[in-house]
Amino acid sequence: MITTRLSSLTVEDVPLLERVETITGLSFWGRENYIRFLRDFPEYFGTKAMVFADSARGQFAGFLLARSIFENLEILKVGVWPEFHRRGIGTLLMKAAYAEGIRRGCERCFLEVRKSNRGAIDFYLAHKFVLSGVRRNYYVEPVEDALIMERSFQGFGGTPQGAGGDGGGTGKDARNSAHPGSGAEKRCEAHRRDAKDAEN
Ligand SMILES: CC(C)(COP(=O)(O)OP(=O)(O)OC[C@H]1O[C@@H](n2cnc3c(N)ncnc32)[C@H](O)[C@@H]1OP(=O)(O)O)[C@@H](O)C(=O)NCCC(=O)NCCS
């Protein structure tokens, strides 16, 4: 049986991010930036997913990086190792981010995604995001528009449901999982430090 366990992303995990980002087509922001965000800026937070199969040693399967700024939760990155796609791991990571965002007082969640990234767009649509705008030529290498997508947390009552709002329960591997702690030291802040110009 495969079990997925979530925990907070820490600076020790940063070397793992480069590999998963390369393989999933995300752009790596640089170790120094990740370390700085996770260590120095409480508005940034992240979650990693480890998959445990037969052995006790877990395998890094994906991560999510987000930041909370007042009522807004922004998903900056989400990437799942390809061999674990469509097993609910991305959904678990999103649910953990929603829970932490709501705990910090966020009322909505938004993100940017490459216009051509159909798989990710469908993933976000499954998570009840809607298209709210377009940033022309936002991405580089290659130059491409970004779609801005957002969803509200209204009606969640602090217990966000999964993709499609059905609370999961599909029997996928990742539904058998543990969520990370709430990270009580974190809080919503107004800092806006953009490494993000790089991409999502
Ligand atoms: C987007 C991504 C994080 C999704 O992770 P995942 O663990 O595969 O997602 P889940 O298994 O939780 O998917 C939940 C639902 O989202 C939808 N979905 C997810 N990936 C999809 C895809 N490639 N095509 C269509 N729908 C998709 C489906 O409705 C899916 O439910 P189903 O499998 O029961 O049909 C993953 O595909 C990934 O890492 N992609 C590369 C990196 C990337 O593009 N990140 C986003 C940058 S903005």
The ligand as an SDF file (V2000), in Angstrom:
LIG
                    3D

 48 50  0  0  0  0  0  0  0  0999 V2000
   -0.8270   20.1860  -12.0770 C   0  0  0  0  0  0  0  0  0  0  0  0
   -0.3020   19.0710  -11.1560 C   0  0  0  0  0  0  0  0  0  0  0  0
    0.3320   19.7000   -9.9260 C   0  0  0  0  0  0  0  0  0  0  0  0
   -1.5150   18.2100  -10.7180 C   0  0  0  0  0  0  0  0  0  0  0  0
   -1.0620   17.2670   -9.7430 O   0  0  0  0  0  0  0  0  0  0  0  0
   -1.7470   15.8380   -9.5770 P   0  0  0  0  0  0  0  0  0  0  0  0
   -1.2490   15.2480   -8.3260 O   0  0  0  0  0  0  0  0  0  0  0  0
   -1.5410   15.0420  -10.8160 O   0  0  0  0  0  0  0  0  0  0  0  0
   -3.2950   16.2370   -9.4540 O   0  0  0  0  0  0  0  0  0  0  0  0
   -4.5010   15.3870   -8.8270 P   0  0  0  0  0  0  0  0  0  0  0  0
   -4.2450   13.9270   -8.9820 O   0  0  0  0  0  0  0  0  0  0  0  0
   -4.7650   15.8840   -7.4540 O   0  0  0  0  0  0  0  0  0  0  0  0
   -5.7000   15.8200   -9.7900 O   0  0  0  0  0  0  0  0  0  0  0  0
   -6.9830   16.2290   -9.3060 C   0  0  0  0  0  0  0  0  0  0  0  0
   -7.8840   16.4730  -10.4870 C   0  0  0  0  0  0  0  0  0  0  0  0
   -7.3880   17.5800  -11.2730 O   0  0  0  0  0  0  0  0  0  0  0  0
   -7.6310   17.3070  -12.6760 C   0  0  0  0  0  0  0  0  0  0  0  0
   -6.3520   17.1250  -13.3530 N   0  0  0  0  0  0  0  0  0  0  0  0
   -5.1250   16.9910  -12.7970 C   0  0  0  0  0  0  0  0  0  0  0  0
   -4.1760   16.8730  -13.7560 N   0  0  0  0  0  0  0  0  0  0  0  0
   -4.8240   16.9270  -14.9330 C   0  0  0  0  0  0  0  0  0  0  0  0
   -4.3960   16.8430  -16.2900 C   0  0  0  0  0  0  0  0  0  0  0  0
   -3.1050   16.7000  -16.6370 N   0  0  0  0  0  0  0  0  0  0  0  0
   -5.3300   16.9270  -17.2670 N   0  0  0  0  0  0  0  0  0  0  0  0
   -6.6480   17.0860  -16.9620 C   0  0  0  0  0  0  0  0  0  0  0  0
   -7.1200   17.1660  -15.6880 N   0  0  0  0  0  0  0  0  0  0  0  0
   -6.2100   17.0940  -14.6880 C   0  0  0  0  0  0  0  0  0  0  0  0
   -8.4590   16.0270  -12.7110 C   0  0  0  0  0  0  0  0  0  0  0  0
   -9.8270   16.4020  -12.6050 O   0  0  0  0  0  0  0  0  0  0  0  0
   -7.9790   15.3250  -11.4450 C   0  0  0  0  0  0  0  0  0  0  0  0
   -8.9270   14.3700  -10.9830 O   0  0  0  0  0  0  0  0  0  0  0  0
   -8.9610   12.8850  -11.6560 P   0  0  0  0  0  0  0  0  0  0  0  0
   -7.5370   12.3770  -11.7050 O   0  0  0  0  0  0  0  0  0  0  0  0
   -9.8250   12.1240  -10.6930 O   0  0  0  0  0  0  0  0  0  0  0  0
   -9.5560   13.0480  -13.0090 O   0  0  0  0  0  0  0  0  0  0  0  0
    0.7030   18.1510  -11.8840 C   0  0  0  0  0  0  0  0  0  0  0  0
    0.1380   17.7490  -13.1130 O   0  0  0  0  0  0  0  0  0  0  0  0
    2.0480   18.7900  -12.1770 C   0  0  0  0  0  0  0  0  0  0  0  0
    2.9680   18.7460  -11.3500 O   0  0  0  0  0  0  0  0  0  0  0  0
    2.1990   19.3820  -13.3790 N   0  0  0  0  0  0  0  0  0  0  0  0
    3.4980   19.9500  -13.7910 C   0  0  0  0  0  0  0  0  0  0  0  0
    3.8090   21.2330  -13.0570 C   0  0  0  0  0  0  0  0  0  0  0  0
    2.7620   22.2930  -13.3170 C   0  0  0  0  0  0  0  0  0  0  0  0
    2.3310   22.5230  -14.4460 O   0  0  0  0  0  0  0  0  0  0  0  0
    2.3430   22.9770  -12.2310 N   0  0  0  0  0  0  0  0  0  0  0  0
    1.3980   24.0580  -12.2850 C   0  0  0  0  0  0  0  0  0  0  0  0
    2.1070   25.3030  -12.7080 C   0  0  0  0  0  0  0  0  0  0  0  0
    0.9890   26.6630  -12.6980 S   0  0  0  0  0  0  0  0  0  0  0  0
  1  2  1  0
  2  3  1  0
  2  4  1  0
  2 36  1  0
  4  5  1  0
  5  6  1  0
  6  7  2  0
  6  8  1  0
  6  9  1  0
  9 10  1  0
 10 11  2  0
 10 12  1  0
 10 13  1  0
 13 14  1  0
 14 15  1  0
 15 16  1  0
 15 30  1  0
 16 17  1  0
 17 18  1  0
 17 28  1  0
 18 19  1  0
 18 27  1  0
 19 20  2  0
 20 21  1  0
 21 22  1  0
 21 27  2  0
 22 23  1  0
 22 24  2  0
 24 25  1  0
 25 26  2  0
 26 27  1  0
 28 29  1  0
 28 30  1  0
 30 31  1  0
 31 32  1  0
 32 33  2  0
 32 34  1  0
 32 35  1  0
 36 37  1  0
 36 38  1  0
 38 39  2  0
 38 40  1  0
 40 41  1  0
 41 42  1  0
 42 43  1  0
 43 44  2  0
 43 45  1  0
 45 46  1  0
 46 47  1  0
 47 48  1  0
M  END
$$$$
